[in-house]
């Protein structure tokens, strides 16, 4: 067994083992693809009409980002700032999740099959690629047994956190970036690899920033902590002193390359227009319940059997949920490895364990929460939350670091058990049963999906161009925000089908305007969108006065809206929308509408 994650390649096996290894590799590839298709199977029935039930708003956002990114590439527009939404202020996509690399790479596919289908392709590939990237790292650099590599990698790729984030998060499911970053960092220690390795890692850092900046930040923190703990061990000091000069030179090249590639995105992120501090989410809400670590996730065999819990802030953030059997197995694996390890490998085990514990504690947020009950006990994240960059992270997601550590322990343990099997058959059977009892309950089940309202023919047929000037502004009712994302879906369709541009007020994005200078979801509400939100959400048309009519028209003129559009059915991401109440409210404000194709349309009079 390799004694450390030094990424030193094992001796090349003979021809017969290579054949078996290739067969094993193929089996793992097929298993990863099969699991990815299984998890996303509900969407494959019809990508254009089905949506992820618990997070259709994020799905609509990522579909829009794919369409906008492709449009920015083909039209030479800024991919990190746009005035297509949130008119007239625009949106700083550098402080949002722009997934620019994905949008550009998959632009041909987006134009060919549309944003919804491209979204599904990327989501499915993300899950499979995450497992396969970890399998490559484990099998080629960390363990000898292909079985050990497969178990560790498939667990990491389809752990509860990855499956929960498969609820529409194209950024967090891009977990394949993490093993590549780990490999790139450790490869810097090789003599003569400073320039080539540094350039490669710098490019990888830039790609990771464009896809999942928060994930890159967490990976960097975890690697820094692990390396510091690992390097401080007496058994590793000589190795560290020998490798440090080459490592620092490579790290300097990495910083230079990444700095050049990310100079503008970083400026836009920290000093550009429409920036903000912190985040639009409450860290108290988005922190991990301590009891969640021993609980089972909802999208798993255990959850299907009724053992799942609702301790996560929402179904997309089950970032731990390992279950007690797996936690016990991880401890047993650590004990086995510690007893059999030499001093050098114990340094690795120590660093892995402390890293996992630190990130687990940080994931509990500013104050402790047990089984849904918040205590007053201040935790370390409550002290760190005031630091720049840290205050933009959601503490519960720090638990994502724990899953790879557990996966590594599982892989190392199986590798050791296969290299030196237990003396007694009963002990070997106990280990097999332990792995089965810990991992089988966590086997993923498909994501929940449902049918969403189709994009109106008013948009798909291009009729909108008869009512809005080129580059003009139209708005659906209610206005586009996270809970009513139709406007960005319409705009994504128009961009991907090369119909031209129309702009919309509001939108689903993070921007300024929150308390204490922090960010918020969407723009600060105005009179018109507040009235429409009230009508659509409650089904009760508000009382309309001369003042509200005057202020609503002022809002529409502020946004430069030319046409207000209400489809027959509005998609509500969190609750049903009352279309009749919306139509009565808009009629009271703007007069009788005209029927155009399958929508109601109001023309906004000039100021």
Secondary structure by P-SEA (a helix, b strand, c coil): ccccccccccccccaaaaaaaaaaaaaaaaaaaaaaaaaacccccccccccccccaaaaaaaaaaaaaaaaaaaacccccccccccccccccccccccaaaaaaaaaaaaaaccaaaaaaaaaaaaaaaaaaaaaaaaaacccccaaaaaaaaaaaaccaaaaaacccccccccaaaaaaaaaaaaacccccccaaaaaaaaaaaaaaaaccaaaaaaaaaaaaaaaaaaaaccccaaaaaaaaaaaaaaaaaaaaaaaaaaaaaaaaaccccccccccccccccccccccccccccccccccccccccccccccccccccccaaaaaaaaaaaaaaaaaccaaaaaaaaaaaaaaaaaaaaacccccccccccccccccccccccccccccccccccaaaaaaaaaaaaaaaaaaaaacccccaaaaaaaaaaaaaacccccccccbbbbccccccccccccccccccccbbbbcccccccccaaaaaaaaaaaaaccbbbbbccccccccccccccccccccccaaaaaaaaaaaccccccccaaaaaaaaaaaaaacccbbbbccbbbbccccccaaaaaaaaaacccbbbbcccbbbbbbccc
